[in-house]
Amino acid sequence: MKQTIKTRIFRVLSVALFLLGGLLAAGRAEAQTAILDDITLGQHPGQPWVSVGEAMTILEGTIEASAVQLGFLTPGTTPYENLLFHITYYKLILHQLEGSATVPNSVLTGLDEMMTVEGYATDVNPAFTTNSLRNVYGEAVDLLTY
């Protein structure tokens, strides 16, 4: 009799946890989509974007300089993680540019990919919030426009 009760309780809890996990995952996906919708609906600047070649040169230089700077920071600290966050985003943009995407599309696609990179997704690492994503996007726009 005890085994039957334990088994039933276990099954009910398993189903409940499964459903709760599904609801939480759906909420994160909606939040990430909302970030992109917000940015794509009017956060592009009026300034012209640099050319693809210029963008690649700027990003390569920024990544290289940031990698040197990273060597002077202590791993695990906020400045280190913040700089690594930027480097990762810039590499994602650069990857898109190498695939013949336009500069504005590369910046947006890089942001979308950034939300799925292990360790940087806001659900995995709460230190990187939607504001972090907006800030790094804004910095990339500033870097790649005139």
Protein Blocks (a to p, Z undefined) as FASTA:
>chain_A
ZZmmmmmmmmmmmmmmmmmmmmmmmmmmmmmmmmmmmmmnopacfbdcddfklmmmmmmm
mmmmmmmmmmmpcehiaklmmmmmmmmmmmmmmmmmmnopafklmmmmmmmmmmmgghja
mklmmmlcfklmmmmmmmmmmmmpZZ
